[in-house]
């Protein structure tokens, strides 16, 4: 962030400009935060942080974090982690000429004389004997091609009789994978910041790696607030089922976090303060309690802990009262999600997703463009996040210009729309006309 932005934050949090808070260390903290002094009174000139636009909030969240210190992990433990350095090939790929099909290694135009021996299998030790002019030798897919081979004749295209092989004349080099066809040793295969998929791990193994330098998965802790929440059974006596506890942790895991625990604290200010003070997570996410009601203790708890408020409200619907603060000492971020379920999802994708990308060493999350399948009504001044589906074949979730269709049941307290959605449409103030481009925020896979 710029110095001007930091100065504005300092004033908003009751500090002098240039009084910088310590930045987050890259190491995972190993001990709980030190005890803090009693709750301070609010300074008379302390001013609230103005709401951020949706785009600005995502930028601030991403820039507020730094990647966690890399570690080396074996390939079988690296899935979902992020490369801390480019993946460069440690060998040519393939490392030698190999057969691309089962058949016969041949030298010359044919017909060919069958060379003696059992044939060549993939993984056979040593170097195969050079193939002489006019000779053919049985070979399996993946086997090392002997010197002198001009092509591989597929088994179905040739017949062997009386010590001779005849068949369709192949083109020069047919069905041979030449050495370094895919890459030369030292070539960059994947850039730093790539999230490791099963395919990427396979590529790393083929390129000669046993372990990789990766950023660890950010550790997240979920604190569910609200005495009105039931954790089992049917709603009764004014109490409702907790939807955020069961879904927030899985959302964070899908976004790339290691979720340590989900704690249900009710509306207990002391329990909230203790949970925040003793957390060893890299990211704390709370649900509910972001407003200013009589039992909404999150903001007062953060003030008591001398947290720096980075975001206090975002001009987005749903999710307006979301917040982002930074604790002293290690700079651990605290994301406060609204208590309404769809509003909480909006907060996760607006604030938690960019934070997790930054902590993981990844580039910020991006939107994709689709075509509005119908008109999207917009708020007069705020961004509107709308659950949508891209019908099969329209390609919206795959990066192409798909067609986005808004879903019903998209109120801030509703879940039916988001449960059926493949993305959230980012609708600017004023709305989007039918057939116009609309930005999509893709939902993470399970």
Order of alpha helices (4+ residues) and beta strands (2+ residues): alpha-alpha-beta-beta-beta-beta-beta-beta-beta-beta-beta-beta-beta-beta-alpha-beta-beta-beta-beta-alpha-beta-alpha-beta-alpha-beta-beta-beta-beta-alpha-alpha-beta-beta-beta-alpha-beta-beta
